[in-house]
Amino acid sequence: MPSILFQDDYLIAIDKAPGLLVHRTDVDRHERRFAVQLLRDQIGREVHPVHRLDRGASGVLLFALDRDTARATSRLFETQEVEKTYLAVVRGWPPDQGEIAHPLPRRLDEYEGRGGVTQNSVQKATTRYRRLATTELAHSVDGFPTSRYALVLLEPLTGRRHQLRRHMKHIAHPIIGDSTYGKGRHNRLFQSLFGCHRLLLACVNLRVPHPVTEAPLNLTAPVGKEFASIIHRLGWIDAVSQDWI
């Protein structure tokens, strides 16, 4: 069952595990486990997702407990009143910090009826990033004698589908474990060295004004055992908040 991070009469937040779908989709009809169903069974009432979290990613996932609250909370995401913080491991060493303002072709969610890119539809998308730590491994990938990786903090200022993964690919620093936008050779190296078979992307913090009480909510989730193990083994433990590991 999902770990519950917060619950009141209007909202509930969980720590979503990597690989878990948020809801049933046409593309993944064979799946029998998804967050909406598991949480509904766990608390014995309907829940309504108010934002996205990629299947491969882990971390804070917020639901409303009624339709009115769901609409009000979704508006907070649409008007960019929600702050989200992610940790990711990426290929290479990006600059110390920066902002990626790169429009993205709109991609339909599976539950919208079909996947893929819509025609003639491009959305503004902005992501801030900050490099927290780096490492250089004595393994040759892509023809170089060593391979460089970095731990980065990502803050999406817009909420486009797969935004963080697509933006990091755009600046040539794809996220490790990303089978769609990443580099297979680097993914396989992490599988071989660390037994890592997940996308190294986790939503570790979500800050949102409560849609009913207006009190600030500050929701935090750890990155998960597999991700935390890599942070420890690469000597990055002092670069992150202890609440995140």
N, C-alpha and C positions, 0 to 999 in steps of 0.2 A: 504494500500500500504506500502511496506517496506520503512523504513527510510534510506535515502541515506547519507552515511558518507563522501564520497569522489567521485569526478568524474572529469575526464579530457577527452582528445580525445582518450585515449587508455584503461583506466581502470575505473571501477566503484565498489564501496564497499557499502554494505548495513549492517544494523543491523538486522540479521535474528531473527525472533521470535521463541520461543520454540514450537515444534510440527509441524513446517513448513518443508516440504520436500524441498531439493534443486532442484530436478528434478523429472520427472515422472519415475516410476519404474514398472517392471512387478509385483512385489509383492504387490504394492499399486495402482493397476489399478483404484480402486474406487475413489481415491483422485482427486479432481478437482482444488486444490490450491497448487502450488509449486513455489519456489522462481524464477526460470528461467522464467516461464510464467508471473508471476506478474510483475517482473521487466521489461521484454520485453514490456508488455502492458503499463507500466508506462512511459517508456522513448521512446517508439516507434521505437525500433531497436533491432537487435539480441544481445544477451549476451552469454558469454561462461564461465561457472564455471571453476576455475583453481585449486580448492582444495575442500576438504570435510569438512562438519560440520554436526555432527549427528543430526538426526531429532529432538531429544529431547533437544539438546543443543541450546543455543542462542548465539548471538554475531556477531563479524566481519566476513563477508563473501565477498570474492573478486571475481570479474568477469572481463574478458577481453571483449573489444568491437569489436575485430576482431580476426580471426584465427591465424594470425602471432603473435600477442601479447599474445594470449592464449598459444601458444606453448612456447614462450620465458618465460612467467611467470610460467608455469608449471615446466619448467626446474629449475627455482630458488627454487621451493619447493622440487624437486627431489634431488638437490644438497645441500640441507639443508642450503640455504642462507636466509631463512625466519625464523624469531623468533616469536613464538606464546605464549601468556600468557593466562591462564585460571584461573578462580576462581571456586572452588567446595566446597560443604559441604559433609563431609565424616563421616562414623560411626567410633567412637573411637578416640583416640588421637595418631596419628602417631608421630614418632620422629620429632624434630625441623626441620630437613631438611635431604634430602637424594637423592639418584639416583637409579632408578629401571632399571636395565639392564636385561630384561627378554624376550627372544625370544618368538614370538607369531606365532602360525599357521596362515597361510594366509587365510583370509576370503574374498570371492568374494563379490563385490558390487552387489546389485540387478540389476543394469543396465548392468552388465557383463553377464547376462543371467540366473544366478542362485545364490542363497545365500549359506551360509554354509562354511565349512572348506575344503580346497583342500587337496588332499592326498600328503603326503611326501613333504610338502612345509612349511618351517618355516622361518620367517623373523626376523632379528635383530630388537630390539625395545628398546628405551631408553627414560626415562622420569625423569626429575628433579622435586622435590617438595619441598615446604617450608611451614611449619605450621605457620599460621598467628594469629589464635585465637582459643580458646576452650570454651566449656560449658559443664556443667553436669546437666541434667534434672532429677527431682524427679519422674521419671516414670520407672517402671520395664519392661525391655525387655530382652529376652534371659536369664531369671532367675536371673539377677542382680537387686539389689534394685534401682539403678539409671542407666541412660543411658548417655554415653559420645559422644560428636560430636566435630568436628573441621572444621574450615575454612582453606582451603589450596590453595596455588598458585601452579599451575602445568605448566611445560614447556616441551612439547614433543620435543625431539631432532630428532625423526623420525616420519613418518606419516603413521602409520599402522591403519587399520580400527578398530574403537572402542578402540584405544590404551589406552587412559587415563582410560576409564571405566574398561578395562581388567587388566591394571596394578594395579589400586587401589584395585580391587578384589584380585589380586595376593598377595598383602601385607596385606590382611585382613582388609582393610579400604574402603569398597565399597562406591560409591557415592550415596547420598540420592536421591530417585526418580528414580533410575535405576531398571526397571522391569526385565531386562535380567541378569545383573551381580550383582545386589544389594540384599538387604535383605528386604523381604516383610513386616516384622513386623516393621522395622524402617521406611520404606516408609509410612506405614499406620499411625504411630505415628505423623509424620510431616503433614500428611493430616488432622488428627484429631486436632492437636494443632494449626496449622498455616494455614489450608486450602490450603496446598501446593500440587498441582497435576502435577508438572513438574519435570524434571531432573534438579538437582541443579548443573549444569555445564554451564559455560558461557565463551566464548572467548572474553576477555575484551581488548586485545591489539594484534595487528599484525604489525610487522616491516619487511619491504621488500624493497630492492633497486628497483626503477622503472625500468622495463625492457627496456624502450626506452631512458629515460633521465638519468638514473642511480642515480637520486636524491633519498635520503632515504625517504620512506613513513612510517609514524607512525600513524596507524589507531586505534582508541579507540571507544569502545561501552559500554554503561551501562549494568548492569546485568538484567535489567527488573524489573518491579514493584513488582512482587511476590517474587523474589529472594532478592531484596533490603529490602522488608518488614521483611524478616527473619533476615537479617543482623542487622537491627535496633532492632528488638525484642530480639535478643540474645546478644545485647550489643557489637557488633563487629564493629561498625561504624568507630572507630578510627583506625582499623586495615587495612583499604583499602583506596585506592586513591579515592578522591571525584569524579574524572572523571568516575569511574566505577559504581557509584550508582546514 
